[in-house]
Amino acid sequence: MDRTDEAWQREIERRASHYDDLDARAAWEGRMGAVDYLAIVLLTALLVVGFWVWGH
């Protein structure tokens, strides 16, 4: 295995351990919840209706 492959393997292991730590703590900072998705849907609908009204 050359140096580049070894470096990538270490990077993959580092990232995997980071996700394992997050999973063990059950702390997914920044995770979107139901309220976030509802807000996105409502804002999207408002944007679509707004442009539709503006176009007529």
C-alpha positions as semicolon CSV with decimal commas, in nm:
position;residue;x (nm);y (nm);z (nm)
1;M;0,000;0,000;0,000
2;D;0,148;0,336;-0,091
3;R;0,148;0,650;0,119
4;T;-0,160;0,799;-0,044
5;D;-0,364;0,486;0,024
6;E;-0,245;0,479;0,385
7;A;-0,336;0,844;0,430
8;W;-0,683;0,785;0,288
9;Q;-0,730;0,479;0,508
10;R;-0,640;0,685;0,817
11;E;-0,879;0,960;0,706
12;I;-1,163;0,712;0,655
13;E;-1,099;0,559;0,997
14;R;-1,090;0,906;1,155
15;R;-1,424;0,998;0,999
16;A;-1,582;0,666;1,096
17;S;-1,469;0,706;1,457
18;H;-1,616;1,057;1,461
19;Y;-1,957;0,924;1,351
20;D;-1,930;0,641;1,604
21;D;-1,870;0,899;1,878
22;L;-2,171;1,102;1,767
23;D;-2,387;0,792;1,757
24;A;-2,274;0,684;2,104
25;R;-2,360;1,025;2,249
26;A;-2,690;1,042;2,058
27;A;-2,598;1,404;1,989
28;W;-2,650;1,486;1,626
29;E;-2,610;1,863;1,640
30;G;-2,775;2,031;1,347
31;R;-3,009;1,740;1,278
32;M;-3,335;1,855;1,128
33;G;-3,657;1,767;1,306
34;A;-4,021;1,759;1,203
35;V;-4,067;2,131;1,274
36;D;-3,775;2,214;1,045
37;Y;-3,919;2,009;0,760
38;L;-4,263;2,161;0,812
39;A;-4,112;2,510;0,798
40;I;-3,934;2,425;0,471
41;V;-4,258;2,296;0,317
42;L;-4,451;2,604;0,426
43;L;-4,186;2,846;0,302
44;T;-4,166;2,661;-0,030
45;A;-4,544;2,677;-0,071
46;L;-4,540;3,047;0,016
47;L;-4,266;3,109;-0,240
48;V;-4,452;2,918;-0,514
49;V;-4,782;3,095;-0,443
50;G;-4,606;3,431;-0,424
51;F;-4,444;3,390;-0,765
52;W;-4,769;3,255;-0,911
53;V;-4,961;3,562;-0,786
54;W;-4,685;3,794;-0,906
55;G;-4,700;3,637;-1,254
56;H;-5,073;3,692;-1,295
